[in-house]
Amino acid sequence: MNWQYAGRVQEISRTEPLQTSRGTIDWEKPKVDMAKRGSIADFDWWLLLAVLALAGIGLIEIYSSTIHTKYAGLHIRQLYWVLLGLGLMWIAVLIDYHFIIEHVPLLYLLGLLLLILVMVMGQTNLGSKRWLGYGAYSIQPSEVFKLILVLTLARYFSERRNRELSWIDLFQVGVLVIVPFGLILAQPDLGTALTFFPILAVGMWLAGVRWKMVAIVGLAVALVLPLGWFVLKPYQRDRLMTFVHSDADPLGRGYQIAQSKIAVGSGGLLGKGFLNGSQNRLGYVPHRHTDFIFSVVAEEQGFLGVAIVLSLFAFVIFRSIGHARTARDRYGVFIVMGVVALFAFHVIVNVGVIIGFMPVTGIPLPLVSSGGTAILTTFLALGLVLNVRMRRYVN
């Protein structure tokens, strides 16, 4: 694998479109006061406000879903994570993303080391070994590795100069993805492992994957996929069977999804009001402050609240895509679009699970679900998006 760095960033001219197998992506040429380029005046405050709004909604709903439970006060800890995340976001904005790209090999190896340490000395909770540390002071390396993978693929794809991916490229990228995928799958953490594929898919699409290659790989995956059934843990098989036969055991395996659907449906247009959701307050929805927090939003705030939350997510996603179009070079494009793929996948899958359109995967709702490492990783990822935005005019 070619990890060599060219010594300086090779920029793409503003007039040269990015060539992909789907066509060309033209760079936008927004007007700007060139005296302010690369300064804090070019910071995207609207994106930050949307992020803070989502984090604020998360704090409110975590409070609602944990009050009078053993998790009471968890919203205070979540607030600390949000404040720390803002600090890390600011650091991610200040450090030129080209400097980070230069050190991707070190980050990748460090990430693999952490994943291996999890297997050796990680904390076990509910049958999964995913955390390093002690008690409340622990991190989940698999969450961090998602961002490391975004940077790794951004560097690999950016330093290619061919207009289409070759089979050698596909093999090398496959190795970069499969190794951490296997380590995370062994924890077991299928949900986090699955987030690697949208990052890879978007990177390959931008890099110029051929439809013939997609067809061949797709056929190979379809042939091998049935064997994955024997690799899954028993509880993972139960989740798939529950998804296929959701009404077969509503008081057993299908209980979680059934209660989530009731919570979503009972919210109506305007919701039952803050702290008034019966499914939430009576504890019918399990894990309602983490992976199922969207059901609390739907029950208490109704369709209107759901529309606001989804609109904020859409704003963050499409605003970030706009920053990819104005990035100064290929590194910036691939970093931003990798973050977009990861962020959008989390939102789509989490909401899909809540309403019963997808099997339970354990993927949190970005910025809203309770969880320290996930919050920090999300803020860092969005900090990189802002980093690319601020340096779009720097020579």
BALOBA-1460 file (C-alpha; in Angstrom, 3 decimals):
// residues 395
<rec num="1" residu="m" x="0.000" y="0.000" z="0.000"/>
<rec num="2" residu="n" x="1.314" y="3.420" z="-0.919"/>
<rec num="3" residu="w" x="1.600" y="5.459" z="2.268"/>
<rec num="4" residu="q" x="4.201" y="7.851" z="0.838"/>
<rec num="5" residu="y" x="3.363" y="11.509" z="1.106"/>
<rec num="6" residu="a" x="4.242" y="13.769" z="-1.781"/>
<rec num="7" residu="g" x="5.779" y="16.413" z="0.500"/>
<rec num="8" residu="r" x="3.065" y="19.006" z="-0.080"/>
<rec num="9" residu="v" x="-0.598" y="19.022" z="-0.954"/>
<rec num="10" residu="q" x="-1.281" y="18.794" z="-4.666"/>
<rec num="11" residu="e" x="-4.232" y="21.085" z="-5.131"/>
<rec num="12" residu="i" x="-6.874" y="20.917" z="-7.809"/>
<rec num="13" residu="s" x="-7.441" y="24.131" z="-9.702"/>
<rec num="14" residu="r" x="-10.788" y="25.801" z="-9.088"/>
<rec num="15" residu="t" x="-11.495" y="25.429" z="-12.790"/>
<rec num="16" residu="e" x="-10.765" y="21.716" z="-12.882"/>
<rec num="17" residu="p" x="-13.741" y="19.504" z="-11.987"/>
<rec num="18" residu="l" x="-13.359" y="16.324" z="-9.974"/>
<rec num="19" residu="q" x="-13.724" y="13.404" z="-12.375"/>
<rec num="20" residu="t" x="-15.746" y="10.427" z="-11.191"/>
<rec num="21" residu="s" x="-17.361" y="7.445" z="-12.859"/>
<rec num="22" residu="r" x="-20.722" y="9.206" z="-12.344"/>
<rec num="23" residu="g" x="-19.565" y="12.287" z="-14.255"/>
<rec num="24" residu="t" x="-17.915" y="15.463" z="-13.057"/>
<rec num="25" residu="i" x="-18.332" y="17.521" z="-9.918"/>
<rec num="26" residu="d" x="-17.886" y="21.212" z="-10.647"/>
<rec num="27" residu="w" x="-16.381" y="23.382" z="-7.972"/>
<rec num="28" residu="e" x="-18.514" y="26.235" z="-6.780"/>
<rec num="29" residu="k" x="-16.892" y="29.650" z="-6.915"/>
<rec num="30" residu="p" x="-18.539" y="31.681" z="-4.168"/>
<rec num="31" residu="k" x="-17.623" y="35.321" z="-3.841"/>
<rec num="32" residu="v" x="-15.688" y="36.198" z="-0.713"/>
<rec num="33" residu="d" x="-13.633" y="38.990" z="0.734"/>
<rec num="34" residu="m" x="-10.179" y="37.596" z="0.003"/>
<rec num="35" residu="a" x="-8.724" y="39.557" z="2.905"/>
<rec num="36" residu="k" x="-10.753" y="37.341" z="5.254"/>
<rec num="37" residu="r" x="-10.073" y="33.965" z="3.634"/>
<rec num="38" residu="g" x="-8.985" y="31.236" z="6.028"/>
<rec num="39" residu="s" x="-9.923" y="33.400" z="9.017"/>
<rec num="40" residu="i" x="-12.571" y="32.947" z="11.672"/>
<rec num="41" residu="a" x="-14.831" y="35.156" z="9.533"/>
<rec num="42" residu="d" x="-15.165" y="32.159" z="7.187"/>
<rec num="43" residu="f" x="-16.339" y="29.886" z="9.999"/>
<rec num="44" residu="d" x="-19.760" y="28.312" z="9.370"/>
<rec num="45" residu="w" x="-21.722" y="29.572" z="12.364"/>
<rec num="46" residu="w" x="-25.013" y="28.275" z="10.953"/>
<rec num="47" residu="l" x="-23.705" y="24.712" z="10.934"/>
<rec num="48" residu="l" x="-22.487" y="25.121" z="14.500"/>
<rec num="49" residu="l" x="-25.886" y="26.453" z="15.593"/>
<rec num="50" residu="a" x="-27.648" y="23.439" z="14.048"/>
<rec num="51" residu="v" x="-25.232" y="21.099" z="15.832"/>
<rec num="52" residu="l" x="-25.808" y="22.866" z="19.159"/>
<rec num="53" residu="a" x="-29.575" y="22.720" z="18.635"/>
<rec num="54" residu="l" x="-29.438" y="18.946" z="18.138"/>
<rec num="55" residu="a" x="-27.189" y="18.529" z="21.177"/>
<rec num="56" residu="g" x="-29.599" y="20.691" z="23.210"/>
<rec num="57" residu="i" x="-32.570" y="18.559" z="22.154"/>
<rec num="58" residu="g" x="-30.569" y="15.512" z="23.169"/>
<rec num="59" residu="l" x="-29.938" y="16.946" z="26.659"/>
<rec num="60" residu="i" x="-33.633" y="17.697" z="27.133"/>
<rec num="61" residu="e" x="-34.777" y="14.252" z="26.013"/>
<rec num="62" residu="i" x="-32.084" y="12.455" z="28.013"/>
<rec num="63" residu="y" x="-33.348" y="14.288" z="31.094"/>
<rec num="64" residu="s" x="-36.919" y="13.267" z="30.263"/>
<rec num="65" residu="s" x="-36.028" y="9.626" z="29.628"/>
<rec num="66" residu="t" x="-33.883" y="9.157" z="32.743"/>
<rec num="67" residu="i" x="-35.699" y="11.141" z="35.444"/>
<rec num="68" residu="h" x="-36.896" y="8.879" z="38.300"/>
<rec num="69" residu="t" x="-34.706" y="6.023" z="36.999"/>
<rec num="70" residu="k" x="-31.311" y="4.715" z="38.039"/>
<rec num="71" residu="y" x="-29.847" y="6.864" z="35.251"/>
<rec num="72" residu="a" x="-31.179" y="10.113" z="36.737"/>
<rec num="73" residu="g" x="-28.650" y="12.912" z="36.327"/>
<rec num="74" residu="l" x="-27.203" y="11.418" z="33.162"/>
<rec num="75" residu="h" x="-28.048" y="14.623" z="31.295"/>
<rec num="76" residu="i" x="-25.455" y="16.436" z="33.429"/>
<rec num="77" residu="r" x="-22.771" y="14.014" z="32.319"/>
<rec num="78" residu="q" x="-23.990" y="14.391" z="28.739"/>
<rec num="79" residu="l" x="-23.594" y="18.173" z="29.093"/>
<rec num="80" residu="y" x="-19.979" y="17.672" z="30.133"/>
<rec num="81" residu="w" x="-19.438" y="15.493" z="27.053"/>
<rec num="82" residu="v" x="-20.977" y="18.158" z="24.828"/>
<rec num="83" residu="l" x="-18.745" y="20.878" z="26.282"/>
<rec num="84" residu="l" x="-15.686" y="18.660" z="25.876"/>
<rec num="85" residu="g" x="-16.826" y="17.867" z="22.342"/>
<rec num="86" residu="l" x="-17.012" y="21.583" z="21.539"/>
<rec num="87" residu="g" x="-13.445" y="21.951" z="22.766"/>
<rec num="88" residu="l" x="-12.275" y="19.068" z="20.587"/>
<rec num="89" residu="m" x="-14.201" y="20.508" z="17.635"/>
<rec num="90" residu="w" x="-12.370" y="23.788" z="18.049"/>
<rec num="91" residu="i" x="-9.018" y="21.964" z="18.133"/>
<rec num="92" residu="a" x="-10.014" y="20.050" z="14.982"/>
<rec num="93" residu="v" x="-10.794" y="23.383" z="13.297"/>
<rec num="94" residu="l" x="-7.493" y="25.016" z="14.274"/>
<rec num="95" residu="i" x="-5.185" y="22.225" z="13.048"/>
<rec num="96" residu="d" x="-4.813" y="22.294" z="9.263"/>
<rec num="97" residu="y" x="-6.393" y="19.101" z="7.927"/>
<rec num="98" residu="h" x="-3.357" y="18.546" z="5.673"/>
<rec num="99" residu="f" x="-1.213" y="18.107" z="8.785"/>
<rec num="100" residu="i" x="-3.696" y="15.498" z="10.035"/>
<rec num="101" residu="i" x="-3.647" y="13.725" z="6.654"/>
<rec num="102" residu="e" x="0.151" y="13.488" z="6.840"/>
<rec num="103" residu="h" x="-0.125" y="11.500" z="10.067"/>
<rec num="104" residu="v" x="-2.897" y="9.140" z="8.963"/>
<rec num="105" residu="p" x="-0.649" y="6.013" z="9.006"/>
<rec num="106" residu="l" x="0.192" y="6.663" z="12.659"/>
<rec num="107" residu="l" x="-3.477" y="7.248" z="13.519"/>
<rec num="108" residu="y" x="-4.507" y="4.062" z="11.703"/>
<rec num="109" residu="l" x="-1.936" y="1.936" z="13.536"/>
<rec num="110" residu="l" x="-2.841" y="3.539" z="16.868"/>
<rec num="111" residu="g" x="-6.516" y="2.792" z="16.196"/>
<rec num="112" residu="l" x="-5.736" y="-0.853" z="15.454"/>
<rec num="113" residu="l" x="-3.694" y="-1.072" z="18.654"/>
<rec num="114" residu="l" x="-6.640" y="0.233" z="20.684"/>
<rec num="115" residu="l" x="-8.984" y="-2.296" z="19.063"/>
<rec num="116" residu="i" x="-6.565" y="-5.105" z="19.922"/>
<rec num="117" residu="l" x="-6.287" y="-3.838" z="23.513"/>
<rec num="118" residu="v" x="-10.076" y="-3.984" z="23.772"/>
<rec num="119" residu="m" x="-9.944" y="-7.690" z="22.946"/>
<rec num="120" residu="v" x="-7.239" y="-8.248" z="25.571"/>
<rec num="121" residu="m" x="-8.260" y="-6.023" z="28.482"/>
<rec num="122" residu="g" x="-11.516" y="-4.300" z="27.546"/>
<rec num="123" residu="q" x="-14.561" y="-3.902" z="29.785"/>
<rec num="124" residu="t" x="-17.444" y="-6.299" z="29.236"/>
<rec num="125" residu="n" x="-21.011" y="-5.035" z="29.389"/>
<rec num="126" residu="l" x="-24.138" y="-6.961" z="28.319"/>
<rec num="127" residu="g" x="-21.968" y="-9.640" z="26.721"/>
<rec num="128" residu="s" x="-19.905" y="-7.228" z="24.604"/>
<rec num="129" residu="k" x="-16.308" y="-6.160" z="25.169"/>
<rec num="130" residu="r" x="-16.090" y="-2.683" z="23.620"/>
<rec num="131" residu="w" x="-14.622" y="-0.265" z="26.172"/>
<rec num="132" residu="l" x="-11.212" y="0.669" z="27.529"/>
<rec num="133" residu="g" x="-10.869" y="2.308" z="30.922"/>
<rec num="134" residu="y" x="-12.634" y="1.977" z="34.231"/>
<rec num="135" residu="g" x="-16.303" y="2.564" z="35.006"/>
<rec num="136" residu="a" x="-17.515" y="5.963" z="33.818"/>
<rec num="137" residu="y" x="-14.011" y="6.876" z="32.677"/>
<rec num="138" residu="s" x="-13.880" y="4.741" z="29.572"/>
<rec num="139" residu="i" x="-13.757" y="5.174" z="25.808"/>
<rec num="140" residu="q" x="-15.063" y="3.074" z="22.936"/>
<rec num="141" residu="p" x="-12.212" y="2.755" z="20.403"/>
<rec num="142" residu="s" x="-14.538" y="1.447" z="17.686"/>
<rec num="143" residu="e" x="-16.336" y="4.825" z="17.672"/>
<rec num="144" residu="v" x="-13.048" y="6.670" z="17.245"/>
<rec num="145" residu="f" x="-11.933" y="4.326" z="14.483"/>
<rec num="146" residu="k" x="-14.864" y="5.375" z="12.298"/>
<rec num="147" residu="l" x="-13.298" y="8.826" z="12.009"/>
<rec num="148" residu="i" x="-9.839" y="7.332" z="11.523"/>
<rec num="149" residu="l" x="-11.233" y="5.311" z="8.623"/>
<rec num="150" residu="v" x="-12.683" y="8.474" z="7.045"/>
<rec num="151" residu="l" x="-9.209" y="10.055" z="7.138"/>
<rec num="152" residu="t" x="-7.489" y="6.870" z="5.947"/>
<rec num="153" residu="l" x="-9.697" y="6.454" z="2.890"/>
<rec num="154" residu="a" x="-9.559" y="10.199" z="2.199"/>
<rec num="155" residu="r" x="-5.787" y="9.998" z="1.960"/>
<rec num="156" residu="y" x="-5.735" y="6.817" z="-0.088"/>
<rec num="157" residu="f" x="-8.302" y="7.961" z="-2.650"/>
<rec num="158" residu="s" x="-6.907" y="11.505" z="-2.853"/>
<rec num="159" residu="e" x="-3.397" y="10.378" z="-3.723"/>
<rec num="160" residu="r" x="-4.592" y="8.287" z="-6.628"/>
<rec num="161" residu="r" x="-4.368" y="10.043" z="-9.987"/>
<rec num="162" residu="n" x="-6.203" y="7.481" z="-12.106"/>
<rec num="163" residu="r" x="-9.751" y="8.385" z="-13.060"/>
<rec num="164" residu="e" x="-11.067" y="4.923" z="-12.252"/>
<rec num="165" residu="l" x="-10.374" y="2.445" z="-9.480"/>
<rec num="166" residu="s" x="-8.354" y="-0.621" z="-10.371"/>
<rec num="167" residu="w" x="-8.664" y="-4.068" z="-8.855"/>
<rec num="168" residu="i" x="-5.389" y="-3.444" z="-7.012"/>
<rec num="169" residu="d" x="-6.915" y="-0.312" z="-5.476"/>
<rec num="170" residu="l" x="-9.967" y="-2.286" z="-4.468"/>
<rec num="171" residu="f" x="-7.809" y="-4.973" z="-2.822"/>
<rec num="172" residu="q" x="-5.723" y="-2.460" z="-0.887"/>
<rec num="173" residu="v" x="-8.747" y="-0.516" z="0.288"/>
<rec num="174" residu="g" x="-10.428" y="-3.791" z="1.199"/>
<rec num="175" residu="v" x="-7.530" y="-4.707" z="3.475"/>
<rec num="176" residu="l" x="-7.641" y="-1.290" z="5.148"/>
<rec num="177" residu="v" x="-11.332" y="-1.800" z="5.916"/>
<rec num="178" residu="i" x="-11.569" y="-5.535" z="6.621"/>
<rec num="179" residu="v" x="-8.884" y="-5.648" z="9.334"/>
<rec num="180" residu="p" x="-10.594" y="-3.185" z="11.738"/>
<rec num="181" residu="f" x="-13.998" y="-4.494" z="10.622"/>
<rec num="182" residu="g" x="-13.056" y="-7.968" z="11.823"/>
<rec num="183" residu="l" x="-11.696" y="-6.691" z="15.145"/>
<rec num="184" residu="i" x="-14.886" y="-4.715" z="15.839"/>
<rec num="185" residu="l" x="-17.141" y="-7.557" z="14.710"/>
<rec num="186" residu="a" x="-15.378" y="-9.833" z="17.211"/>
<rec num="187" residu="q" x="-16.279" y="-7.572" z="20.175"/>
<rec num="188" residu="p" x="-19.124" y="-8.107" z="18.996"/>
<rec num="189" residu="d" x="-20.361" y="-4.763" z="17.623"/>
<rec num="190" residu="l" x="-22.049" y="-5.356" z="14.288"/>
<rec num="191" residu="g" x="-23.713" y="-1.924" z="14.217"/>
<rec num="192" residu="t" x="-20.444" y="0.019" z="14.411"/>
<rec num="193" residu="a" x="-18.753" y="-2.347" z="11.955"/>
<rec num="194" residu="l" x="-21.510" y="-1.735" z="9.396"/>
<rec num="195" residu="t" x="-20.821" y="2.027" z="9.457"/>
<rec num="196" residu="f" x="-17.563" y="1.346" z="7.591"/>
<rec num="197" residu="f" x="-19.382" y="0.453" z="4.385"/>
<rec num="198" residu="p" x="-21.117" y="3.776" z="3.619"/>
<rec num="199" residu="i" x="-17.766" y="5.526" z="4.144"/>
<rec num="200" residu="l" x="-16.138" y="3.090" z="1.725"/>
<rec num="201" residu="a" x="-19.014" y="3.283" z="-0.784"/>
<rec num="202" residu="v" x="-18.978" y="7.089" z="-0.997"/>
<rec num="203" residu="g" x="-15.172" y="7.129" z="-1.279"/>
<rec num="204" residu="m" x="-15.220" y="4.591" z="-4.102"/>
<rec num="205" residu="w" x="-17.993" y="6.482" z="-5.912"/>
<rec num="206" residu="l" x="-16.030" y="9.732" z="-5.828"/>
<rec num="207" residu="a" x="-12.799" y="7.960" z="-6.766"/>
<rec num="208" residu="g" x="-14.348" y="6.546" z="-9.950"/>
<rec num="209" residu="v" x="-15.500" y="2.977" z="-9.353"/>
<rec num="210" residu="r" x="-16.687" y="1.219" z="-12.522"/>
<rec num="211" residu="w" x="-20.160" y="-0.266" z="-12.743"/>
<rec num="212" residu="k" x="-18.640" y="-3.566" z="-13.884"/>
<rec num="213" residu="m" x="-16.586" y="-3.689" z="-10.691"/>
<rec num="214" residu="v" x="-19.659" y="-2.862" z="-8.598"/>
<rec num="215" residu="a" x="-21.630" y="-5.655" z="-10.281"/>
<rec num="216" residu="i" x="-18.896" y="-8.241" z="-9.735"/>
<rec num="217" residu="v" x="-18.337" y="-7.288" z="-6.101"/>
<rec num="218" residu="g" x="-22.096" y="-7.169" z="-5.499"/>
<rec num="219" residu="l" x="-22.522" y="-10.655" z="-6.943"/>
<rec num="220" residu="a" x="-19.664" y="-11.990" z="-4.814"/>
<rec num="221" residu="v" x="-21.164" y="-10.450" z="-1.658"/>
<rec num="222" residu="a" x="-24.600" y="-11.888" z="-2.506"/>
<rec num="223" residu="l" x="-23.086" y="-15.372" z="-2.847"/>
<rec num="224" residu="v" x="-21.094" y="-15.136" z="0.400"/>
<rec num="225" residu="l" x="-23.717" y="-13.289" z="2.456"/>
<rec num="226" residu="p" x="-25.699" y="-16.396" z="3.497"/>
<rec num="227" residu="l" x="-22.555" y="-17.700" z="5.211"/>
<rec num="228" residu="g" x="-22.655" y="-14.631" z="7.458"/>
<rec num="229" residu="w" x="-25.645" y="-16.163" z="9.247"/>
<rec num="230" residu="f" x="-23.302" y="-18.667" z="10.882"/>
<rec num="231" residu="v" x="-20.933" y="-15.893" z="11.997"/>
<rec num="232" residu="l" x="-23.633" y="-13.890" z="13.791"/>
<rec num="233" residu="k" x="-24.135" y="-14.218" z="17.526"/>
<rec num="234" residu="p" x="-27.451" y="-15.727" z="18.711"/>
<rec num="235" residu="y" x="-28.865" y="-12.337" z="19.764"/>
<rec num="236" residu="q" x="-27.986" y="-10.908" z="16.343"/>
<rec num="237" residu="r" x="-29.860" y="-13.734" z="14.632"/>
<rec num="238" residu="d" x="-32.817" y="-13.050" z="16.930"/>
<rec num="239" residu="r" x="-32.845" y="-9.410" z="15.833"/>
<rec num="240" residu="l" x="-32.980" y="-10.386" z="12.182"/>
<rec num="241" residu="m" x="-35.721" y="-12.938" z="12.758"/>
<rec num="242" residu="t" x="-37.675" y="-10.394" z="14.822"/>
<rec num="243" residu="f" x="-37.411" y="-7.900" z="11.962"/>
<rec num="244" residu="v" x="-38.739" y="-10.456" z="9.463"/>
<rec num="245" residu="h" x="-41.521" y="-11.610" z="11.810"/>
<rec num="246" residu="s" x="-42.057" y="-8.471" z="13.879"/>
<rec num="247" residu="d" x="-45.512" y="-9.452" z="15.161"/>
<rec num="248" residu="a" x="-44.698" y="-13.075" z="16.010"/>
<rec num="249" residu="d" x="-43.540" y="-12.388" z="19.602"/>
<rec num="250" residu="p" x="-44.613" y="-8.852" z="20.689"/>
<rec num="251" residu="l" x="-44.081" y="-9.637" z="24.377"/>
<rec num="252" residu="g" x="-40.716" y="-11.311" z="23.857"/>
<rec num="253" residu="r" x="-38.215" y="-10.731" z="21.073"/>
<rec num="254" residu="g" x="-40.382" y="-8.134" z="19.372"/>
<rec num="255" residu="y" x="-41.139" y="-6.194" z="22.565"/>
<rec num="256" residu="q" x="-38.621" y="-3.380" z="22.030"/>
<rec num="257" residu="i" x="-39.737" y="-2.523" z="18.502"/>
<rec num="258" residu="a" x="-43.427" y="-2.925" z="19.361"/>
<rec num="259" residu="q" x="-43.156" y="-0.444" z="22.250"/>
<rec num="260" residu="s" x="-41.111" y="1.958" z="20.139"/>
<rec num="261" residu="k" x="-43.786" y="1.959" z="17.429"/>
<rec num="262" residu="i" x="-46.485" y="2.604" z="20.025"/>
<rec num="263" residu="a" x="-44.488" y="5.550" z="21.385"/>
<rec num="264" residu="v" x="-43.990" y="7.037" z="17.912"/>
<rec num="265" residu="g" x="-47.611" y="6.564" z="16.894"/>
<rec num="266" residu="s" x="-49.071" y="7.917" z="20.129"/>
<rec num="267" residu="g" x="-47.250" y="11.237" z="19.733"/>
<rec num="268" residu="g" x="-49.714" y="12.473" z="17.135"/>
<rec num="269" residu="l" x="-49.235" y="15.892" z="15.583"/>
<rec num="270" residu="l" x="-48.044" y="17.938" z="18.560"/>
<rec num="271" residu="g" x="-47.004" y="15.223" z="21.011"/>
<rec num="272" residu="k" x="-47.999" y="14.535" z="24.607"/>
<rec num="273" residu="g" x="-45.730" y="17.211" z="25.988"/>
<rec num="274" residu="f" x="-42.403" y="17.264" z="27.806"/>
<rec num="275" residu="l" x="-42.280" y="14.609" z="30.572"/>
<rec num="276" residu="n" x="-45.784" y="13.402" z="29.650"/>
<rec num="277" residu="g" x="-44.978" y="10.455" z="27.385"/>
<rec num="278" residu="s" x="-46.497" y="7.336" z="28.928"/>
<rec num="279" residu="q" x="-44.293" y="4.875" z="27.062"/>
<rec num="280" residu="n" x="-41.286" y="6.855" z="28.210"/>
<rec num="281" residu="r" x="-42.281" y="7.626" z="31.817"/>
<rec num="282" residu="l" x="-43.546" y="4.101" z="32.526"/>
<rec num="283" residu="g" x="-40.367" y="2.560" z="31.140"/>
<rec num="284" residu="y" x="-41.949" y="0.532" z="28.362"/>
<rec num="285" residu="v" x="-39.260" y="1.441" z="25.803"/>
<rec num="286" residu="p" x="-35.873" y="-0.122" z="26.694"/>
<rec num="287" residu="h" x="-32.663" y="1.856" z="26.089"/>
<rec num="288" residu="r" x="-34.745" y="4.974" z="25.518"/>
<rec num="289" residu="h" x="-31.931" y="7.365" z="26.498"/>
<rec num="290" residu="t" x="-29.464" y="5.807" z="24.050"/>
<rec num="291" residu="d" x="-30.366" y="4.057" z="20.797"/>
<rec num="292" residu="f" x="-34.147" y="4.582" z="21.148"/>
<rec num="293" residu="i" x="-34.188" y="8.235" z="22.170"/>
<rec num="294" residu="f" x="-35.909" y="9.193" z="18.912"/>
<rec num="295" residu="s" x="-39.033" y="7.376" z="20.126"/>
<rec num="296" residu="v" x="-39.051" y="9.703" z="23.151"/>
<rec num="297" residu="v" x="-38.831" y="12.720" z="20.841"/>
<rec num="298" residu="a" x="-41.719" y="11.395" z="18.737"/>
<rec num="299" residu="e" x="-43.954" y="10.633" z="21.723"/>
<rec num="300" residu="e" x="-43.408" y="13.892" z="23.595"/>
<rec num="301" residu="q" x="-42.989" y="16.342" z="20.699"/>
<rec num="302" residu="g" x="-45.105" y="14.629" z="18.060"/>
<rec num="303" residu="f" x="-44.819" y="14.953" z="14.300"/>
<rec num="304" residu="l" x="-43.855" y="18.631" z="14.590"/>
<rec num="305" residu="g" x="-40.923" y="17.855" z="16.888"/>
<rec num="306" residu="v" x="-39.810" y="14.986" z="14.671"/>
<rec num="307" residu="a" x="-39.953" y="17.264" z="11.620"/>
<rec num="308" residu="i" x="-37.784" y="19.856" z="13.374"/>
<rec num="309" residu="v" x="-35.183" y="17.290" z="14.424"/>
<rec num="310" residu="l" x="-35.021" y="15.686" z="10.973"/>
<rec num="311" residu="s" x="-34.805" y="19.136" z="9.361"/>
<rec num="312" residu="l" x="-31.799" y="19.959" z="11.547"/>
<rec num="313" residu="f" x="-30.131" y="16.706" z="10.525"/>
<rec num="314" residu="a" x="-30.874" y="17.434" z="6.868"/>
<rec num="315" residu="f" x="-29.443" y="20.933" z="7.246"/>
<rec num="316" residu="v" x="-26.180" y="19.575" z="8.696"/>
<rec num="317" residu="i" x="-25.901" y="16.960" z="5.940"/>
<rec num="318" residu="f" x="-26.626" y="19.226" z="2.968"/>
<rec num="319" residu="r" x="-24.647" y="22.123" z="4.405"/>
<rec num="320" residu="s" x="-21.658" y="19.790" z="4.714"/>
<rec num="321" residu="i" x="-22.094" y="18.567" z="1.131"/>
<rec num="322" residu="g" x="-21.939" y="22.215" z="0.078"/>
<rec num="323" residu="h" x="-18.597" y="22.534" z="1.867"/>
<rec num="324" residu="a" x="-17.303" y="19.499" z="-0.018"/>
<rec num="325" residu="r" x="-18.120" y="21.245" z="-3.298"/>
<rec num="326" residu="t" x="-16.052" y="24.281" z="-2.287"/>
<rec num="327" residu="a" x="-13.090" y="22.348" z="-0.837"/>
<rec num="328" residu="r" x="-9.670" y="23.443" z="-2.072"/>
<rec num="329" residu="d" x="-8.427" y="19.947" z="-2.935"/>
<rec num="330" residu="r" x="-9.282" y="16.245" z="-3.131"/>
<rec num="331" residu="y" x="-8.343" y="15.675" z="0.507"/>
<rec num="332" residu="g" x="-11.021" y="18.097" z="1.628"/>
<rec num="333" residu="v" x="-13.646" y="16.573" z="-0.668"/>
<rec num="334" residu="f" x="-13.067" y="13.033" z="0.554"/>
<rec num="335" residu="i" x="-12.878" y="14.028" z="4.233"/>
<rec num="336" residu="v" x="-16.152" y="15.953" z="4.166"/>
<rec num="337" residu="m" x="-18.020" y="13.374" z="2.107"/>
<rec num="338" residu="g" x="-16.753" y="10.577" z="4.366"/>
<rec num="339" residu="v" x="-18.130" y="12.434" z="7.386"/>
<rec num="340" residu="v" x="-21.414" y="13.039" z="5.538"/>
<rec num="341" residu="a" x="-21.718" y="9.330" z="4.696"/>
<rec num="342" residu="l" x="-21.106" y="8.358" z="8.317"/>
<rec num="343" residu="f" x="-23.461" y="10.984" z="9.755"/>
<rec num="344" residu="a" x="-26.279" y="10.269" z="7.294"/>
<rec num="345" residu="f" x="-25.982" y="6.498" z="7.780"/>
<rec num="346" residu="h" x="-26.386" y="6.907" z="11.543"/>
<rec num="347" residu="v" x="-29.490" y="9.058" z="11.155"/>
<rec num="348" residu="i" x="-31.156" y="6.860" z="8.525"/>
<rec num="349" residu="v" x="-30.498" y="3.577" z="10.329"/>
<rec num="350" residu="n" x="-31.419" y="4.841" z="13.792"/>
<rec num="351" residu="v" x="-34.714" y="6.344" z="12.634"/>
<rec num="352" residu="g" x="-35.380" y="3.264" z="10.481"/>
<rec num="353" residu="v" x="-34.967" y="1.014" z="13.525"/>
<rec num="354" residu="i" x="-37.251" y="3.171" z="15.676"/>
<rec num="355" residu="i" x="-40.160" y="2.905" z="13.226"/>
<rec num="356" residu="g" x="-39.544" y="-0.778" z="12.464"/>
<rec num="357" residu="f" x="-38.168" y="-0.388" z="8.945"/>
<rec num="358" residu="m" x="-34.789" y="-1.906" z="9.856"/>
<rec num="359" residu="p" x="-33.558" y="-4.563" z="12.291"/>
<rec num="360" residu="v" x="-32.129" y="-3.381" z="15.611"/>
<rec num="361" residu="t" x="-28.440" y="-2.595" z="15.124"/>
<rec num="362" residu="g" x="-27.398" y="-0.557" z="18.149"/>
<rec num="363" residu="i" x="-26.489" y="2.570" z="16.170"/>
<rec num="364" residu="p" x="-27.040" y="5.798" z="18.176"/>
<rec num="365" residu="l" x="-28.663" y="8.993" z="16.904"/>
<rec num="366" residu="p" x="-25.836" y="11.526" z="16.380"/>
<rec num="367" residu="l" x="-25.639" y="14.346" z="18.961"/>
<rec num="368" residu="v" x="-28.932" y="13.255" z="20.560"/>
<rec num="369" residu="s" x="-28.363" y="9.787" z="22.033"/>
<rec num="370" residu="s" x="-26.523" y="9.482" z="25.327"/>
<rec num="371" residu="g" x="-22.929" y="8.340" z="24.972"/>
<rec num="372" residu="g" x="-19.580" y="9.987" z="25.608"/>
<rec num="373" residu="t" x="-17.284" y="8.604" z="22.932"/>
<rec num="374" residu="a" x="-19.962" y="8.873" z="20.230"/>
<rec num="375" residu="i" x="-20.572" y="12.552" z="21.079"/>
<rec num="376" residu="l" x="-16.861" y="13.367" z="21.041"/>
<rec num="377" residu="t" x="-16.321" y="11.562" z="17.736"/>
<rec num="378" residu="t" x="-19.247" y="13.372" z="16.127"/>
<rec num="379" residu="f" x="-17.978" y="16.782" z="17.235"/>
<rec num="380" residu="l" x="-14.495" y="15.922" z="15.976"/>
<rec num="381" residu="a" x="-15.886" y="14.781" z="12.629"/>
<rec num="382" residu="l" x="-17.926" y="17.955" z="12.180"/>
<rec num="383" residu="g" x="-14.879" y="19.932" z="13.274"/>
<rec num="384" residu="l" x="-13.039" y="18.486" z="10.278"/>
<rec num="385" residu="v" x="-15.883" y="19.628" z="8.019"/>
<rec num="386" residu="l" x="-15.517" y="23.151" z="9.396"/>
<rec num="387" residu="n" x="-11.746" y="22.825" z="9.007"/>
<rec num="388" residu="v" x="-12.116" y="22.137" z="5.288"/>
<rec num="389" residu="r" x="-14.588" y="24.997" z="4.954"/>
<rec num="390" residu="m" x="-12.267" y="27.534" z="6.591"/>
<rec num="391" residu="r" x="-9.305" y="26.595" z="4.400"/>
<rec num="392" residu="r" x="-11.061" y="26.558" z="1.060"/>
<rec num="393" residu="y" x="-9.322" y="29.789" z="-0.063"/>
<rec num="394" residu="v" x="-5.916" y="29.315" z="1.597"/>
<rec num="395" residu="n" x="-2.972" y="29.185" z="-0.823"/>
